[in-house]
Amino acid sequence: MGKLNNKVALITGGNSGIGLATAELFAGEGAKVAITGRDENTLKDAANQIGNETLAIKADVLNLASLDDAFREVESKIGKIDVLIVNAGIFKGAPLTDFSEALFDEIVDINFKGTFFTVQKALPYLNDGASIVITGSAAAEVGVENASVYSASKAAVRALARNFSADLLSRKIRVNVLSPGHVETPIHGRLGLSPEQVKGLREELASGVPIKRVGTAEEMAKGYLFLASDESSFMLGTEIVVDGGWSQL
């Protein structure tokens, strides 16, 4: 029997990278999986890759009405939610002197505001005793050049997890955070870099990690599984940092 047997799990941003790896692992552990994302083509491909009758829904955290629609569709097609992985987010950076208001708003709206309203909108569709896992970042623990707003947005969602946990005690809903470090995901390819530049960036990132490599999406997925399952039943409002020691040593 899988660790999530017959549980309903929704992973936002489940169409690529860490979200996709997590959805695959959850399906393998017996969960009925739904994923959301902004791109119909990658959603379809991800659903086929995950298999197990995965429900793929186009939704955008910048469009709150689309979140309402997504949660209603999950409930109507596969049931109320036992596990919510709040993973949709972006990474963008710029020098402090060049940071525009538009870029500030984009990062904060998706990473912080999007997280807040994803959880709020989900509440009527969550079973009591559900597990919510929010994607944070080890970057919230250190100073990173050109990443002030991204890091601050992830520090903000870390604070949300504590406060959401207090808000939801009466329903026995646990809220925790999984904070990855440098991970090999498609997000690097969306920075406008060539393949050679992406390779160089990953090598540079790996050099700063104590164990001298970046993590994999599959390694992150194992952390989400732990926090989603009953194995973490005594964990509430806390954080697991999976970063190869980058923020600790």
Protein Blocks (a to p, Z undefined) as FASTA:
>chain_A
ZZkgoiacddehilgcjllmmmmmmmmnopacddddfbfklmmmmmmmngnoiacddddf
klmklmmmmmmmmmmmnopcfbdcdfbccdddddfklpcfklmmmmmmmmmmmmmmmmmm
mmmmpcehiacdddddfklmpccehilmmmmmmmmmmmmmmmmmmmmmmnopacdddddd
ddddfklmmnopafklmmmmmmmmmmmpmnlpacdfklmmmmmmmmmmmklmmgghiacd
deehmmmZZ
